């Protein structure tokens, strides 16, 4: 029985988030699941992360991400 992926929050989806963090986490779907992104002004539901074929919950502050009961890693 394999463990469940770690439910992960990404803080910021600027250059580093879209070029490094999200692609790296998505490369290991057995280990990580991007469930929350912090994006202050999302232009669409799921924010910029939808460019990667995922629809995480979008929050506007790190406090919201940290207090989310489903988030295990920030």
N, C-alpha and C positions, 0 to 999 in steps of 0.2 A: 504494500500500500504506500503510494507516494504522498508526501505532505502537500497541503494546499498551497498555492502561490501566496506570497506575501503581498497583502493589500497595501499599495504604495500611493503616496501623494507626491506630486511634483509641484514645487514652489516656483512659479514663473515659467512661462512658455515663450521666452524670448529666444535669442540665438542659441544659447547653451541648452535650453530645454528642448528645442526642436531639432537641433543637430546632434546633440550628445545624449542627454538624459532619457528622453522618451524612446528613441530608437534602441538604445542599449537595453533598457528594461524590456522592451517588446521582443528583443532578440532571445530572451530567456523566459518564454511564457509559462514554463513549468515552475519557475522560481518567483516571478513577479507579475502582479496584476495592477495596472495603473487605474485606480478607482477614483481619485480626486486630483484636480489641478487647481492651483491658485492662479486666477487670471482676473485682473481688476475690471476690464471692460471687454468681455467676450462679445464677439460679433454674431455668434450663433450658439445654439445649445451644444454643449460639449466643448466649446471654445476651439482653439487652434489644434487641440489634440485630435479632432475629428479628421484632420488631414492624414492621420495614421490608421484610420479605420476603427477607431475606438470612440466611445461616448462616455467619458468619465463625468462624474459630478463636478461642476465648476463652482468654486467658492471665491470670494473676493479678498480674503485675508488669511494669513498663516494661522491665526488663532482659530478660525473656523476649521481649517484642515487638521490641526492638532487635536481639536475637541471632537472630531468625528470618530465615533466609536468603532467604525469599520477600518480606520487607518491604522496600520501596524508599523509603517516606515515612512519617514518624511525625508 
